[in-house]
């Protein structure tokens, strides 16, 4: 009688083998960024030179452009508050995704001006 073979798709440790729904993970607690429980808060992605970059993207949005603000380095709740204020300033929708603020439409000049007024060193990135 043969011994049963192990199914190669089943992990021995009982952990997650593969998942598409988690997204980016916090480097401190290794949980999803939305579920981060760190006392420090989720570290934002800051650019190496300390400049907040405001760019425009259309990739994956069927040609519709969004303005992306990256390099802020704020905790998730502070980032959401700032996003709400910037969306009101632009009169447009948007949200926070992967530590970046995305605002519908092309509002780069207005956002650079507003972030500079608030004390950030902001610059327009991309074409």
C-alpha positions in Angstrom: 0.0 0.0 0.0 1.3 3.4 -1.0 1.7 6.3 1.4 -0.5 9.3 0.6 1.4 12.2 -1.0 1.1 15.6 0.4 -0.8 18.2 -1.7 1.9 20.8 -2.7 -0.7 23.6 -2.6 -1.2 23.2 1.2 1.2 25.0 3.5 2.5 23.2 6.6 2.6 26.3 8.8 -1.1 27.0 8.4 -0.4 30.6 7.4 -1.4 32.5 4.3 0.0 30.9 1.2 -1.3 33.4 -1.3 -3.7 36.3 -1.0 -4.6 39.2 -3.4 -6.7 41.1 -0.9 -4.0 42.2 1.6 -2.2 44.9 -0.4 0.7 46.8 1.2 1.9 45.7 4.6 3.2 47.8 7.5 6.9 47.1 8.0 6.5 47.3 11.8 3.7 44.9 12.6 3.4 43.1 9.2 -0.4 43.6 9.0 -2.2 45.2 6.1 -1.7 49.0 6.2 -5.4 49.5 6.8 -5.3 47.2 9.9 -2.0 48.5 11.3 -1.9 48.5 15.1 1.6 50.0 15.6 1.9 52.6 18.3 4.1 54.6 16.0 1.5 54.6 13.2 2.1 53.4 9.8 5.1 55.0 8.4 4.4 56.8 5.1 6.6 56.5 2.1 8.8 59.6 2.1 11.0 60.6 -0.7 14.6 60.5 0.1 15.0 64.2 -0.3 12.0 65.2 1.9 10.0 66.7 -1.0 6.3 66.1 -1.4 5.6 65.2 -5.0 2.4 66.1 -6.8 1.9 64.2 -10.1 -0.8 63.1 -12.5 -1.6 59.5 -13.3 -4.0 57.8 -15.8 -2.7 54.3 -15.7 -5.4 51.7 -15.0 -8.2 54.3 -14.9 -9.4 54.0 -18.5 -7.8 57.4 -19.4 -9.3 59.3 -16.5 -6.6 61.3 -14.8 -6.0 61.7 -11.0 -3.6 63.9 -9.2 -1.4 61.9 -6.8 0.3 63.5 -3.7 3.1 61.3 -2.4 6.0 61.6 0.1 4.0 63.1 3.0 5.1 60.6 5.6 2.0 61.0 7.8 0.1 58.4 9.8 -3.0 57.0 8.2 -5.6 59.1 10.1 -3.6 62.3 9.5 -3.3 61.4 5.8 -7.1 60.9 5.6 -7.8 64.2 7.3 -5.4 66.1 4.9 -7.0 64.3 1.9 -10.4 65.5 3.0 -9.3 69.1 3.2 -7.5 68.9 -0.1 -10.5 67.4 -1.8 -12.7 70.2 -0.5 -10.1 72.8 -1.7 -10.2 71.2 -5.2 -14.0 70.6 -5.2 -13.4 67.0 -6.3 -13.5 63.4 -5.1 -10.7 61.1 -4.3 -9.2 59.0 -1.5 -6.2 57.6 0.2 -4.5 54.5 -1.2 -1.2 53.0 -0.3 0.0 56.0 1.6 -0.8 58.4 -1.2 -3.6 60.9 -1.7 -5.4 60.6 -5.0 -7.7 63.4 -6.1 -9.8 63.1 -9.3 -8.9 65.4 -12.1 -5.8 67.5 -12.8 -5.3 69.8 -9.8 -1.5 69.8 -9.6 -0.9 73.6 -9.5 -3.6 74.2 -6.9 -2.3 71.4 -4.7 1.3 72.5 -4.9 0.2 76.0 -3.9 -1.9 74.7 -1.0 0.8 72.4 0.3 3.4 75.1 0.1 1.1 77.4 2.0 0.8 74.7 4.7 4.5 74.5 5.1 5.4 71.4 3.0 8.2 71.6 0.5 6.0 70.5 -2.5 6.9 70.3 -6.2 5.2 69.3 -9.4 6.4 65.9 -10.6 6.1 64.4 -14.1 5.2 66.1 -17.4 
